[in-house]
Amino acid sequence: MTDNGSRITGLAYQDAHIHIQDADSSVLQTEDVGRFFCCATSYADWQIVKSFSEKDDRVIPFVGIHPWYIKTQDDVDGYEERLREALINCACGVGEVGLDGTDKASPSEWQEEIFRISLMIAKDLKRPVLIHCVKRWDRLFAHLEQVGAHNLRFCVHGFTASREILDRIIALGGYVSLSFRGIEKINRLVAVPEDKLLIETDWPYVPAQAFGKKYGMVLKETYQRIAGARQVTREELQESTFNNAAAFMKGLL
């Protein structure tokens, strides 16, 4: 039993990217989930995600600003001080941060500065980073190379891009998190090295094929389908990804 009464009866699942603050907190009652990487997307979320971790030690908080939610120049100007203070005062990772080239995103210059600061502070304080990237891969790699990615623990979440981009992430020492989104692309599921793979739901932001399903069902089906594609048992996948997350989160677990 965990502190909140949910049961873990065997090998635990983990969710490497979830937004509990945007969902029903009853997801924490889901059986057999041993870790939740709970990601903020704006300043308004930071205290909320930290409060989940204070109540349930399976929740690992990540703080940052998503590239859709950088609303003003003031958000950028105050970010370095606020992020550094938040990380010093909490066993947090950095995220969700990144770069986005779609129409939903904030101005690119704001995104770039928030991302640069995020990587710099994460490296300085030895914190893991959960990264969002859509249509901005060249700039992502430019930032990673500039900061010295081999001395940074980073994971690109919800990965659906090409094998070439995957290979570049792995070459820089990065992790990749796979979800229900794009799960039909078997070649990509197989290509991620065993020691660099994490699994997530991005709950409640699931793709259309997962609509109407409960959280626990989506998480467990994601594990089952990825295990099948990789020709390993679900239990083997649970064990390897749990160990990978421990390495990714080194010093915070």
Secondary structure, 3 states (H helix, E strand, C coil): CCCCCCCCCCCCEEEEEECHHHCCHHHHHCCCEEEEEEECCCHHHHHHHHHHHHHCCCEEEEECCCCCCCCCHHHHHCHHHHHHHHHHCCCCEEEEEEEECCCCCCCHHHHHHHHHHHHHHHHHHCCCEEEEEECCHHHHHHHHHHHCHHHCCEEECCCCCCHHHHHHHHHCCCEEEECCCCCCCHHHHHHCCHHHEEECCCECCCCHHHCCCCHHHHHHHHHHHHHHHHCCCHHHHHHHHHHHHHHHCCCCC
